[in-house]
Amino acid sequence: MNDISIATILPRWVRASKYSAISGYSLPALRKKRQAAIWLEGIHWKRAPDGNVYYDWRRIDDWVENGQ
């Protein structure tokens, strides 16, 4: 499966375990990026009403590519 196919299949917001699987970041690394405010709440990640943390992989890709 190529990157274009993945982009059309994945929802914008994915749980930590899914983002870890597609990005290679470990779960502790994801947590550290949140806690250090490297990734911003509401932009790169958010907590859903059920308490689960979700990541916006598209915004994180922008951060990787552009430093934003």
N, C-alpha and C positions, 0 to 999 in steps of 0.2 A: 504494500500500500504506500503510495507516495504522500508527500506533505499536503498537497492540495486536497486529497481525499480525506485526510485526517481533519483538516480545517473545516470541511463541510459536515463531518459526522459529529465532532465534539460540540457540546453546548459551550457557550461562552464561559460559564462558571463551572468549575470542576472541583470535586473534593480533593483533599490533600493526597490521599493514596493514589488517585488517578493522575494528579499533576506530577507526583513523584515518579510514577511509572513512565510518563511520556517525556519528562524533562531530565531525569537522572539525578535531580536534587533529592537528598535523603529527607525523611520527615523531620529530623532535628534541624537540618539546614533551612527548611521552610519556616519552621518556628522561629529560628534565629533571625531570619530576614524580617519577619513580622515584628518581633520584639525589639529589634534595633531600629525599627521604622525605616528600613531600607526600602521595603515595599509598604505602601501606604494603605490604610484601611479605607475601604470605599472605592479605591482605584485598582489596586493590585489584588486585594483580598477583602472578604467580608464575612461576617458571622451571620448565618441565617437565623430565623426565629427559633429553630429547633436547637441552636447552639453549635451546629457544625460549621467549620470554616471552609470557605470556598475560595478558589483562586481564579482570577481572570487571566487565562493563559495568553490571550492576545495582548493585553497590557504589559504582561511580564516579557513577552517577546519584544515589544517596543522598548522596554527598559534595557533588555540585552543589546538590541541593535543600536539604540540611540542614547542610552544612558538616562532615559526619562522614566 
